[in-house]
Amino acid sequence: MGQKVHPIGFRLGVSKDWISKWYAEGRDYADFLEKDFEVREYIRKKLAHASVSKIQIERPRNGAQITIFTARPGIVIGKKGEDIEVLKKEVSKILGVPASINIEEIRRPELDAYLVADSIAKQLERRVMFRRAMKRAVASTMRLGASGIKVSISGRLNGAEIARTEWYREGRVPLHTLRADIDYGLAEAHTTYGVIGVKVWIFKGENLNSNEVVDNNREPSDDNKRNRRAAKPRARRKD
């Protein structure tokens, strides 16, 4: 049975970037990794209603820089910046070093895979029919210019006794193409029947460098013409 590799991990260093940027040796690596996990858990709980997509952590010398990507920057900052100061103190306490926090606004949340998955999960918790939630999310994403989207929902859908998986796709979602810019998000809906997982893949187009673009209308060079002539198979002689 075929399995899906994580679309973002598969493209790290090719078309995707890391969300943790630091260098560590020996035991420091495990400590830094654990602290990053704690910081992300704390921020997601604290800003559960602020539509936070991802949290990027960088560690320059004797400090830390946190970048929060959110569709609602006003909720994160708070009145006169009070909430951001409280957040900065708590994050500095967890990391053990002074931390600065930057806010990056997501202007089109319909094209962010995690925010789309989170939106569907919240609708399922409000007892919205799963097919309606899926189709509404797909329609709004395609309307804003995505090349393709796939949504997969797994669990006891509509309270069924046996868990199953339902998915819906529109457009192209080429998971095997490394140059394809594919965003992936996973969210969970906690319902009275159990946990329902929501996965979203959004294909935004292909990342082509200038030297990778192929012009099919260009005339072949003289060298290519000679190579083509040399490559022609000879006719077999009939005995």
Secondary structure by P-SEA (a helix, b strand, c coil): ccccccccccccccccccccccccccaaaaaaaaaaaaaaaaaaaaaccccccbbbbbbcccbbbbbbbcccccccccccaaaaaaaaaaaaaaaccbbbbbbbbbccccccaaaaaaaaaaaaaacccaaaaaaaaaaaaaaacccbbbbbbbccccccccccccccccccccccccccbbbbbbbbbbccccbbbbbbbbbccccccccccccccccccaaaaaaaaaacccccccc
